[in-house]
């Protein structure tokens, strides 16, 4: 049983998957930072200083200045601004993955085209040689 498990873990697919999961976590952190530290301040600038992080609805009916105030008091809130940030993160991650897959497919297609080229003489060359041999 141990040998089977070892063989399973050491296959290329499992190792590749583990690396992909770790890289996805790192890319997710980078994208979250990009959205919150670069994209959202620009959006906030063009929306007259509205910060999406502080867009929320307190379920007790009161108005609070920031999201931290009702959270400190234990008031339930619907933080739809954070949801908007998550949607923007999803769009950016999707676009980045699209670009990565597109570049990968393009490089893979070039490799397939190069490997598909015949290594020997073409059919026309062989037929020409046969014709010339028959003429002699």
C-alpha positions as CSV (number, residue, x, y, z in Angstrom):
1,X,0.0,0.0,0.0
2,X,2.8,2.4,0.9
3,X,4.5,1.7,-2.5
4,X,1.2,2.4,-4.4
5,X,0.8,5.7,-2.5
6,X,4.4,6.7,-3.2
7,X,4.0,5.9,-6.9
8,X,0.8,7.9,-7.0
9,X,2.3,10.9,-5.2
10,X,5.4,10.9,-7.4
11,X,3.6,10.9,-10.7
12,X,4.0,14.0,-12.7
13,X,0.3,15.0,-12.6
14,X,0.1,15.2,-8.8
15,X,3.3,17.2,-8.6
16,X,2.2,19.5,-11.3
17,X,-1.2,20.0,-9.6
18,X,0.5,20.8,-6.3
19,X,2.8,23.4,-7.9
20,X,-0.3,24.9,-9.7
21,X,-2.2,25.2,-6.4
22,X,0.7,26.9,-4.7
23,X,1.2,29.3,-7.6
24,X,-2.5,30.1,-7.7
25,X,-2.4,31.1,-4.1
26,X,0.6,33.4,-4.8
27,X,-1.1,34.9,-7.9
28,X,-4.3,35.4,-5.9
29,X,-2.4,37.4,-3.3
30,X,-0.7,39.5,-6.0
31,X,-4.0,40.2,-7.7
32,X,-5.7,41.1,-4.4
33,X,-3.0,43.5,-3.7
34,X,-3.1,44.9,-7.2
35,X,-6.9,45.5,-7.0
36,X,-6.9,47.0,-3.5
37,X,-3.7,49.0,-3.7
38,X,-3.7,50.2,-7.3
39,X,-7.1,49.7,-9.1
40,X,-9.5,50.7,-6.3
41,X,-7.7,54.0,-5.4
42,X,-7.9,55.0,-9.1
43,X,-11.6,54.1,-9.2
44,X,-12.1,55.9,-6.0
45,X,-10.4,59.0,-7.4
46,X,-12.7,59.0,-10.4
47,X,-15.9,58.4,-8.3
48,X,-15.2,61.5,-6.1
49,X,-13.5,59.6,-3.3
50,X,-16.0,56.8,-2.9
51,X,-14.2,53.8,-1.3
52,X,-15.7,50.5,-2.2
53,X,-14.3,49.0,1.1
54,X,-16.6,51.3,3.0
55,X,-19.8,50.6,1.1
56,X,-22.1,48.6,3.4
57,X,-25.6,48.5,4.8
58,X,-26.0,48.1,8.5
59,X,-28.9,45.8,9.3
60,X,-29.8,47.7,12.5
61,X,-30.9,50.7,10.3
62,X,-28.3,53.2,11.7
63,X,-25.8,55.0,9.5
64,X,-22.1,54.5,10.3
65,X,-19.2,56.3,8.9
66,X,-16.9,53.3,8.3
67,X,-17.3,49.6,8.2
68,X,-15.1,49.2,11.3
69,X,-17.6,51.0,13.6
70,X,-20.6,48.6,13.3
71,X,-18.1,45.7,13.3
72,X,-16.8,46.9,16.6
73,X,-20.3,47.0,18.0
74,X,-21.2,43.6,16.8
75,X,-23.8,45.0,14.3
76,X,-24.6,42.8,11.3
77,X,-23.8,44.5,8.0
78,X,-24.1,43.7,4.3
79,X,-20.6,44.7,3.0
80,X,-21.5,45.0,-0.7
81,X,-18.3,47.1,-1.3
82,X,-16.1,44.1,-0.5
83,X,-18.3,42.0,-2.9
84,X,-17.6,44.6,-5.6
85,X,-13.9,44.2,-4.9
86,X,-14.2,40.4,-5.2
87,X,-15.9,40.7,-8.6
88,X,-13.2,43.0,-9.8
89,X,-10.6,40.5,-8.6
90,X,-12.4,37.7,-10.4
91,X,-12.4,39.7,-13.7
92,X,-8.7,40.5,-13.4
93,X,-7.7,36.9,-12.5
94,X,-9.8,35.6,-15.3
95,X,-8.1,38.0,-17.8
96,X,-4.6,37.2,-16.5
97,X,-5.4,33.4,-16.8
98,X,-6.8,34.0,-20.3
99,X,-3.5,35.7,-21.3
100,X,-1.4,32.9,-19.8
101,X,-3.4,30.1,-21.5
102,X,-3.4,32.0,-24.8
103,X,0.4,32.4,-24.7
104,X,0.8,28.8,-23.7
105,X,-1.4,27.6,-26.5
106,X,0.5,29.8,-29.0
107,X,3.9,28.4,-27.9
108,X,2.5,24.8,-27.9
109,X,1.1,25.3,-31.5
110,X,4.6,26.4,-32.7
111,X,6.2,23.3,-31.1
112,X,3.6,21.1,-32.7
113,X,4.1,22.7,-36.1
114,X,7.9,22.2,-35.8
115,X,7.5,18.6,-34.8
116,X,5.0,17.9,-37.5
117,X,7.5,18.7,-40.3
118,X,8.7,15.5,-42.0
119,X,12.2,14.5,-41.1
120,X,13.0,12.8,-44.4
121,X,12.5,13.5,-48.1
122,X,9.0,14.5,-49.2
123,X,6.7,12.3,-51.3
124,X,7.5,14.4,-54.3
125,X,11.2,13.9,-53.9
126,X,10.7,10.1,-53.6
127,X,8.5,9.9,-56.6
128,X,11.0,12.0,-58.6
129,X,13.8,9.6,-57.6
130,X,11.7,6.6,-58.6
131,X,10.8,8.2,-62.0
132,X,14.4,9.0,-62.6
133,X,15.5,5.4,-61.7
134,X,12.8,3.9,-64.0
135,X,14.0,6.1,-66.9
136,X,17.5,4.8,-66.5
